[in-house]
Amino acid sequence: MQAQEMDADFAKAVKEWTTKPEFISPLVDHLPKSRSVPSPKDILGHHIGAPKKLDYYEEIIRYYKALAAKSPRVHIVDIGKTDEGRESIVVFIGSEETIQNLDTYRQYLAQLADPRQLSESQARDVIAKAKPIYHLMSGLHSGETGPSEMLMELAYRLVTEDSPIVKSIRDHLIVSITPAADPDGRDRYVDWYFRYKINETSEEDNLGGPPYWGKYIFHDDNRDINYSQLPMRNLLHWYLDWHPPIMHDLHESVPFLYTFSGQAPQEPGLDPILYGELPWFANFEMSQLTKYVMPGVWTHGYVDMWSPGYLGFMSSNHNGLLRMYETFGNGGANTLHRKITPETPNPNNSSRADSREWYRPLPPYAEVDWSIRNNTNYMETGVLTGLQLAAAFPEVVLDNFYKKSLHSIESGKRDAPFGYVIPINQTDLTRVAFVINILRLQGIEVGRATGEIKLKEGAFPTGSLIIKRNQPYGRLAKILLEKQNYPDPSLRTYDDSAWTMGMMTHTKIVESSDAAVLDIPVEKVEHFDAKGSVPTNSSAVAYAVIDSGSVNLATLRFRLKGVSIRIAEQMFQSGPVTIPAGSFILSSDSLAKAKTETEALGLTMVALTAQPAVPMHDADLPRLAVYSTWGGTQDVGWVRYAFDQFETPYDLIYKERVKQGNLRAAYDVIVIPNQGRTTKGLVFDLAPKSKPLAYTKTSEFKYLGDYGSSDDISGGMGLEGALAFRKFVEEGGLLITLGEASAFPPEYGITRSIEAGRPSSQFYAPGPIVQAEILRATHPIFYGYTEKSMPVRWAGGPLLTVPRVDRKQVLMQFPGGDDNVLSGLMKGAAEIKNRPAIVDVPVGQGRVLLFATNPCYRWQNLGEFRMLFNAILNYDDLNSKGQEVKESRIR
Ligand SMILES: [Zn+2]
């Protein structure tokens, strides 16, 4: 057989761009020349890994479309749109036969993903005919620019190369590709790179990235456990349609290539097979690349397997195999002089990143000139090697996938808990809907009980929602709904240690150890809507929209912005109906307007027999602003996302507006979310550079300047800004601070009497859920809450001290201690004993509401959201008279 013709220009260029001979492998030092299929250079004008070349998303898509147009080995599917309207796609690559019969292969995988209809021999038969989909994902983190480039070359290679390894991959696997998981962020980052980073030569002059990637969040697109963001949701939909047994997520950070093997702490609820597969692949890659004498390929000592909230974990959560790389990226395409930071990347051991360890037999160099081509070589060699292994053992991959799916069902029949009941007789069904619809989004089956239920745990009414564990994603349901028992407090974890959905959303979810739950007759629930109810009679003197704690009450207020609404400050009776404090009182003539919206939002409106005799105040609409630093927009982004979802209008303001002063003239309420930085960082933000750092839209850089713009994003609001906030409060404004930002008012003298301390260095609390107790139940921020205590997510906020004489300012506190850690890990829980969780401090004409919690954490702790929305809806009545009622009358 004649040797395949190779692209000499490619080989020469790549050799030149690779900074040391050992930074390349025999798998990628060449590229076939094709007469029919366009190479990346044919379409993009450059080989992949060329210095100072990065491609915009549109160009990347253009390349894949050109490839698909010319090759029967490529097929593209559309999976939805991003916030900014870009199309998300998945590119499939395989042999002609595979691509022609793609849908048949999809169906085989669907059968293995839900093997309830398969006998063992039928399963064998399907496995013999099926091919694994091996999914590759890049560009989730926009600053990690290399993978989206590399995958184009890989795609071309997989389509054109006739080497035994590539032929085997093409014949035995279906390779699928996400070209950039955050398409909006890709373009914004590439713009920023060309504007500012194109001349960088060493990491010392590294400027960092733009203020935004996608519309709302940065790295947290990999922490979006509830799939709130559009690109993440689109990918999950695709995943559940195609069931790739392997999903491989490509990131950049540590040197030179880290291949994830799922170190401790590990989620014990996942199938043990997974924990064998992870090192199986990682070790094969490490040994192969080490054989190619590529230094710095390692495994084990970095990311753990605890939180199920990372995007790629959609795979392991659904009985697949999640794989992940970190390669050494430069945040662009420049060759930079890099020093390996001596700090360990691994929180669970103290080794240096360049030390020799059992899991790093050939360590990376301590100092190196590093190019994007080096990065491409490592990543592509690694990925080809992972594909090589999967292609050598396709039946094993498929059999593992089948067995993990089967075991999930069997475990649900065998091991308690056998299921979960969400009683339908809870007052707020909008939060139930939030939970159910997220479970449904995850592919978890939910049923509605067709009759009354009697279990060990008690009796539940007809219509209660049932999640049985004997289903393919029964393990995932358990992981999401159960309490997290952190296995070893001496281990650190990469993200949150707790996520228990019932606690996060303040929804009653009953875990059942009664196997009878599996036999409850149910009808399938596709989607759950909280049904609103409104009176038919339209001649009442007034109407009340009942406050059952739904955040939708805020949406209703803003939808009815022209309607005058009063808020009942105390509970009262109307005939047999109890109207809780916080309920909206509408006059008789606003019924027509309010009815449709109330019903649509799943709220309940009742006719009143008489005007309420309890104190009320007008639900005035505040002029609301959200403050963001330029250097920490992510946690602000989560708050913006929640405000947008609940249709709460606000201005997003930055230092430019704050420094102008006179904030009170424009706003009634300003929220300072957590900024992911210290209070000093909040005030002084990004250090000034030698030149102004503009984030503005120009004809050349059209993706910059979104969600705010500035001629110089550095420097922060400074003391001038801190003063402007103080003035705002003194002149009658309400300042609300969340999480770590709540150290700002105490430390910059806005709330002089409060001190903000920090826990000791022994304290370690990666996002556990802890108990909080309400001290002033009648305060308007607790409208809709009925219990004295509630679970809250620990937000890493300051340990506040309030002078004894002002103790009444404390609205909620942490009882502290190990007994009050409800889920996940808090080491040193005694340190938070009786610390204020929320404080309402009058200052001048206004007030400051300090949340040491974060009542708007990601799209997750819905149960706490109402406290923030209550503060906004009742902004000028936080010291209302109705609070003076005796506790006994409230409860
Ligand atoms: Zn990353």
Residues whose N, C-alpha, C, O or C-beta is under 5 A from the ligand:
A	BS01	ZN	H141 E144 H251 E252
